[in-house]
Amino acid sequence: MSNRRRTAPIYLQLARKIQDRIDSGDLPAGSRLPSEPELCEEFDVNRLTIRQAVAELERAASVEIRRGVGTFVRAPIARVSIAVDPRSQRFDLGSLTTAAPRGTAADAGDVADGGERITAVTPAPGTPADVGAAGHLRCDPAELSRLESVIVIGAEPWGVSSYWLKSSLLPEELSAPGRVDNVVRVLAQGAGIVLEYDWRAFSAIGADIGDADLLGVPAGTPLLVREGVSCTPDGEPVLFVRRRINGERARFVLNFRPDGEG
């Protein structure tokens, strides 16, 4: 746990607890948050702290405040997928190569503070996100492990990733928090498999409480999202990943013509 997380203001700690309930499905989309007096009693804080916490959740687009009615959990965002001819990038090079984009100090060999920092590795707890990942990987959620990481470039957090894979494939190098060069590369090498793209989808969201804290940005900051499944050459799904990137530090580009053409 980071120093920032340990010393966070009370209202942010409270906002994270409520966000955890939303993420776990305890507070599903459309449900009403407990009233201010109920939250004050439960968490033993004053109304100002509750209002600050709820305002932070609203900024992160996790809840909607309806004046005179209450505060309600927002529905998940709709996503638009971009289809790409698989022949244009057959192998999962986007994940297997270094996480650093071109033009960064990492390209010049300064990678001492780069790579990925694994923050948590747990059995998939059965949240809606875990169930969704299991559907993509065509297995039971109980078979999965979930790995959370922060992509670091030049000591600065660049993005956060959530990975789901069968626990039986989890190599020892990825079984505990710590630094690795690249999660997908370690997985492929440790499990002795070749990974290819199955599909990728792109979208944008506002940073929720947890991602905002890990990235050091305000809640609601625009994040680019890339998610999808990687599979073996015979099409067996192996890995589902959901990566959130600070929208001020990166962009997605689809090139439809080879360099120099047109």
C-alpha positions as CSV (number, residue, x, y, z in Angstrom):
1,M,0.0,0.0,0.0
2,S,1.4,3.4,-1.0
3,N,2.1,6.2,1.4
4,R,-0.5,8.3,-0.5
5,R,-3.1,5.6,0.1
6,R,-2.3,5.3,3.8
7,T,-2.5,9.1,4.4
8,A,-5.4,9.9,2.2
9,P,-8.1,12.2,3.6
10,I,-11.0,10.5,5.4
11,Y,-13.4,11.4,2.6
12,L,-11.3,9.7,0.0
13,Q,-11.0,6.6,2.1
14,L,-14.7,6.6,2.5
15,A,-15.2,7.1,-1.3
16,R,-13.0,4.1,-2.0
17,K,-15.0,1.9,0.4
18,I,-18.2,2.9,-1.5
19,Q,-16.5,2.3,-4.8
20,D,-15.5,-1.1,-3.7
21,R,-19.1,-1.9,-3.0
22,I,-20.0,-0.7,-6.5
23,D,-17.3,-2.8,-8.1
24,S,-18.2,-5.9,-6.2
25,G,-21.9,-5.7,-7.1
26,D,-23.1,-5.0,-3.6
27,L,-24.4,-1.7,-5.0
28,P,-25.5,-2.6,-8.5
29,A,-26.3,-0.1,-11.2
30,G,-29.5,1.8,-10.5
31,S,-29.4,1.2,-6.8
32,R,-29.7,4.0,-4.3
33,L,-26.9,4.8,-1.9
34,P,-27.8,4.9,1.8
35,S,-28.9,8.4,2.9
36,E,-26.4,10.9,4.5
37,P,-27.6,10.1,8.0
38,E,-27.2,6.4,7.4
39,L,-23.7,6.8,6.0
40,C,-22.8,9.1,8.9
41,E,-23.9,6.5,11.4
42,E,-22.2,3.6,9.6
43,F,-18.8,5.3,9.1
44,D,-18.9,7.5,12.2
45,V,-18.2,10.7,10.3
46,N,-19.9,14.0,9.8
47,R,-22.1,15.1,6.9
48,L,-19.5,17.2,5.3
49,T,-17.2,14.2,5.0
50,I,-20.0,12.2,3.4
51,R,-20.8,15.0,0.9
52,Q,-17.1,15.2,-0.1
53,A,-17.0,11.4,-0.6
54,V,-20.1,11.4,-2.7
55,A,-18.9,14.4,-4.7
56,E,-15.7,12.5,-5.5
57,L,-17.7,9.5,-6.7
58,E,-19.9,11.7,-8.8
59,R,-16.7,13.3,-10.4
60,A,-15.6,9.8,-11.2
61,A,-18.9,9.1,-12.9
62,S,-19.6,6.2,-10.5
63,V,-22.8,7.8,-9.1
64,E,-25.5,10.3,-10.1
65,I,-26.9,12.8,-7.6
66,R,-30.6,13.5,-8.2
67,R,-31.5,16.5,-6.1
68,G,-34.3,15.8,-3.7
69,V,-34.4,12.1,-4.6
70,G,-31.0,10.6,-3.6
71,T,-27.8,9.3,-5.0
72,F,-27.8,6.4,-7.4
73,V,-25.2,4.1,-8.9
74,R,-24.6,4.8,-12.6
75,A,-25.0,2.1,-15.2
76,P,-21.9,0.7,-16.9
77,I,-20.8,2.7,-20.0
78,A,-21.6,1.5,-23.5
79,R,-18.5,0.5,-25.5
80,V,-17.9,0.8,-29.2
81,S,-15.6,-1.8,-30.7
82,I,-13.2,-1.2,-33.6
83,A,-12.7,-4.3,-35.8
84,V,-9.2,-4.7,-37.4
85,D,-8.2,-7.3,-40.0
86,P,-6.3,-9.9,-37.9
87,R,-3.8,-10.2,-40.7
88,S,-2.6,-6.6,-40.0
89,Q,-1.2,-7.6,-36.6
90,R,-1.5,-11.4,-36.1
91,F,0.7,-11.8,-33.0
92,D,0.1,-10.1,-29.7
93,L,3.0,-7.7,-30.2
94,G,1.3,-4.8,-28.6
95,S,1.4,-6.6,-25.2
96,L,4.5,-8.6,-25.6
97,T,6.8,-5.7,-26.3
98,T,7.8,-3.2,-23.7
99,A,5.0,-1.1,-22.2
100,A,6.9,2.1,-22.9
101,P,5.7,4.1,-26.0
102,R,8.1,5.3,-28.6
103,G,10.1,8.4,-27.9
104,T,10.3,7.9,-24.1
105,A,13.5,7.7,-22.1
106,A,13.0,4.0,-21.9
107,D,13.9,3.7,-25.6
108,A,17.3,5.1,-24.8
109,G,18.0,2.4,-22.2
110,D,16.8,4.3,-19.1
111,V,14.4,1.6,-17.9
112,A,15.5,1.4,-14.3
113,D,12.2,2.8,-13.2
114,G,10.1,1.3,-16.0
115,G,8.1,-1.9,-16.5
116,E,5.1,-3.0,-14.5
117,R,4.5,-3.1,-10.8
118,I,2.1,-5.8,-9.7
119,T,0.0,-4.5,-6.9
120,A,-2.3,-7.5,-6.2
121,V,-2.7,-11.2,-7.3
122,T,-5.8,-12.9,-6.0
123,P,-8.3,-15.6,-6.9
124,A,-11.1,-13.8,-8.9
125,P,-13.6,-12.9,-6.1
126,G,-16.7,-13.2,-8.3
127,T,-17.5,-9.5,-8.9
128,P,-19.4,-8.6,-12.1
129,A,-16.0,-7.8,-13.7
130,D,-14.7,-11.3,-12.8
131,V,-17.9,-13.0,-14.2
132,G,-17.5,-11.0,-17.4
133,A,-13.9,-12.0,-17.8
134,A,-14.8,-15.7,-17.2
135,G,-17.4,-15.4,-20.0
136,H,-14.7,-14.1,-22.4
137,L,-12.4,-16.9,-21.4
138,R,-15.1,-19.5,-21.5
139,C,-14.6,-20.9,-18.0
140,D,-15.9,-20.7,-14.5
141,P,-15.0,-17.6,-12.5
142,A,-13.6,-19.9,-9.7
143,E,-10.9,-21.1,-12.2
144,L,-9.5,-17.6,-12.6
145,S,-6.9,-15.4,-10.9
146,R,-7.0,-11.7,-11.2
147,L,-3.7,-9.7,-11.4
148,E,-3.6,-5.9,-11.0
149,S,-0.6,-3.8,-12.1
150,V,0.6,-0.3,-12.7
151,I,2.6,0.5,-15.8
152,V,5.5,2.7,-14.9
153,I,7.6,4.8,-17.2
154,G,10.5,6.9,-15.8
155,A,9.1,6.4,-12.3
156,E,5.7,7.9,-13.3
157,P,2.5,5.8,-13.4
158,W,1.3,5.7,-17.0
159,G,-1.5,3.2,-16.8
160,V,-3.2,0.5,-14.8
161,S,-4.1,-3.0,-15.9
162,S,-6.3,-5.8,-14.8
163,Y,-5.5,-9.3,-16.1
164,W,-7.6,-12.4,-15.8
165,L,-6.2,-15.9,-16.5
166,K,-6.7,-19.5,-15.3
167,S,-4.9,-20.0,-12.0
168,S,-3.3,-23.2,-13.4
169,L,-1.4,-21.0,-15.9
170,L,-0.2,-18.4,-13.4
171,P,3.7,-18.6,-13.3
172,E,5.5,-18.3,-10.1
173,E,7.0,-15.0,-11.2
174,L,3.5,-13.4,-11.3
175,S,2.1,-15.0,-8.1
176,A,2.9,-12.1,-5.8
177,P,3.2,-8.3,-5.9
178,G,6.4,-6.9,-7.2
179,R,8.1,-5.5,-10.3
180,V,8.3,-7.3,-13.6
181,D,9.4,-6.1,-17.1
182,N,6.1,-7.0,-18.7
183,V,3.3,-9.2,-17.4
184,V,2.2,-10.6,-20.7
185,R,5.8,-11.5,-21.7
186,V,6.4,-13.2,-18.4
187,L,3.1,-15.1,-18.7
188,A,3.9,-16.3,-22.2
189,Q,7.4,-17.4,-21.3
190,G,6.5,-19.0,-17.9
191,A,3.5,-21.0,-19.4
192,G,5.4,-21.8,-22.6
193,I,2.7,-20.5,-24.9
194,V,2.4,-18.2,-27.9
195,L,-0.2,-15.5,-27.6
196,E,-2.1,-13.8,-30.4
197,Y,-4.8,-11.2,-30.5
198,D,-8.3,-12.6,-30.5
199,W,-10.1,-9.2,-30.2
200,R,-9.5,-5.7,-28.9
201,A,-12.0,-3.0,-28.0
202,F,-11.3,0.7,-27.3
203,S,-13.3,3.2,-25.2
204,A,-12.8,6.0,-22.8
205,I,-14.0,6.5,-19.2
206,G,-13.5,8.9,-16.2
207,A,-11.0,7.6,-13.6
208,D,-12.7,6.0,-10.7
209,I,-11.4,6.4,-7.1
210,G,-9.0,3.4,-7.2
211,D,-7.5,4.2,-10.6
212,A,-7.2,7.9,-9.8
213,D,-5.3,7.1,-6.7
214,L,-2.9,4.7,-8.5
215,L,-2.3,7.1,-11.3
216,G,-2.0,10.2,-9.2
217,V,-4.7,12.1,-11.0
218,P,-8.1,13.6,-9.9
219,A,-11.1,11.3,-10.0
220,G,-12.9,11.8,-13.3
221,T,-9.7,12.3,-15.3
222,P,-10.2,10.9,-18.9
223,L,-8.7,7.5,-19.3
224,L,-8.3,5.6,-22.5
225,V,-9.3,1.9,-22.2
226,R,-8.1,-1.0,-24.2
227,E,-9.5,-4.4,-23.4
228,G,-9.6,-7.7,-25.1
229,V,-8.7,-11.4,-25.2
230,S,-5.4,-13.0,-26.2
231,C,-5.4,-16.6,-27.3
232,T,-3.2,-19.4,-28.5
233,P,-2.6,-19.9,-32.2
234,D,-5.4,-22.5,-32.3
235,G,-7.9,-20.0,-30.8
236,E,-8.0,-21.1,-27.2
237,P,-8.6,-18.0,-25.0
238,V,-6.0,-17.5,-22.4
239,L,-5.9,-14.0,-21.1
240,F,-8.4,-11.2,-20.7
241,V,-6.9,-7.7,-20.0
242,R,-8.5,-4.3,-19.3
243,R,-5.9,-1.5,-19.4
244,R,-6.7,2.1,-18.4
245,I,-4.2,4.7,-19.6
246,N,-4.0,8.4,-18.6
247,G,-5.6,10.2,-21.6
248,E,-3.1,13.0,-21.3
249,R,-0.1,10.7,-21.8
250,A,-1.1,8.4,-24.7
251,R,-3.4,7.9,-27.7
252,F,-4.5,5.0,-29.8
253,V,-3.7,5.1,-33.6
254,L,-5.0,2.8,-36.3
255,N,-2.8,3.0,-39.5
256,F,-4.7,1.8,-42.5
257,R,-1.9,2.4,-45.0
258,P,1.7,1.3,-44.8
259,D,4.3,4.0,-44.0
260,G,5.0,6.0,-47.1
261,E,1.9,5.0,-49.0
262,G,-0.4,7.7,-50.2
